[in-house]
Amino acid sequence: MHRRTLAGIVTGLTLATTAGCGGADVGADPGLGKDHGAVEGAREVAEPQLHLTTIDADGAVAQLDLLEESPTEIGTIGAPGAVESDGRYLFATTAEGVEIVDSGMWTWDHGDHFHYYRGEPTLVGTVTGDGDATVATGPLSTAGSTGVFFRDSGEAVLLHNEALADGEVRELFRIDAGSHDGLVAPIGDGALVTVADGGAITVIRYHDADGKAVGEETPCARASGTIATKVGVVVGCADGAVLATETDGRIGYERIPYPSEAPRATRFDGRKNRPTVAALSGKSGIWLLDTRERSWTHLDAGTSLHQVVAVDDEEGHVLALDTTGRVRVFAAEDGKQLAVTEPLGTSESAEIQLDQDRAYLNDPAKGVVHEIAYADEARIARTLETPTVPEFFAETGR
């Protein structure tokens, strides 16, 4: 069985850069401040603590260590309808609202290097609310915030990430925005919140950490889809995207219009905290949004797709899950198909998650997650049996 070892890749770099930050002894309780991602009781370690954290249809939560292939049971939440993750937490929409699982594994992006932490997995608590919830996360799990929008009650909630890291669900604000398919996109000390007129979204508005509306509204008709990138926060609009950036506490907006009339993007996905993200465009199209260049690229996969994800690596890989359960690898430059797997499962909850050298796809029918070496002709590196059926999952520790 193939076992990937990341130690040789990252240990030297991590040890050197951790020392350069004034630091913690690797393997000991970190002496760094929270501006480096440290949390009391967690250990700073020499490599990413990559895990698969899984939730079955009844809410049983567990995780699998990807280095040791050892399982850990975490607990039980309500039956999930949807799950989002920032690479540490899983935010599961249940009948109670949004229940939060802390994997206890995370990476702190310090710009030119990273810090890696290992703590204890736990069930943090619940954000109450009515109806389907849209969750938007930021680039860091121990700083900034997480946004939750409840469709039926129209409540826009901003959560305090530092409190989450300490095991507390703390709301920075809860605003009545009226019932609609809205979103709360964290940026700076606050968040962008959709504003609807008669249930139709027309603009987005920035609210500070106290919930106060600050600055001018920005047009964004039928806003749908948001993601944090290395450059700023993207919100999808009917005619393109708004890119929001924060400088010295002030929020600025740039419009990135579509270059053609191809079907719009409504959900963005990509490797965490990279500048380029991907989105479906109709049945077989792929939009790539480069937030550094403020430009769109449109590709045609030639087959019906379920999900697309931008790797945004040096080779420009784009991964797609098609409706037959195959994972396809495309070149971002020209849309050429580079590799394709055999069918790996067609569950409605099947989803690709990825890091810099592997992708993961859950197959709940078989109770496994496939590990795919996407840069190596989409080779199946491992098929991993998870401790709970992976109806929903996240690769954590990223």
Helices and strands as residue ranges (DSSP letters): H 7-20, G 34-36, E 43-45, E 51-55, E 60-65, E 71-76, E 82-85, E 89-94, E 97-102, E 105-109, E 114-118, E 122-128, E 133-136, E 145-150, E 155-160, H 161-165, E 171-176, E 184-187, E 190-197, E 200-207, E 218-219, E 226-228, E 233-237, E 240-247, E 250-257, E 276-281, E 285-290, E 295-300, E 305-310, E 317-322, E 327-331, E 337-340, E 352-354, E 359-363, E 368-373, E 379-385, E 392-396
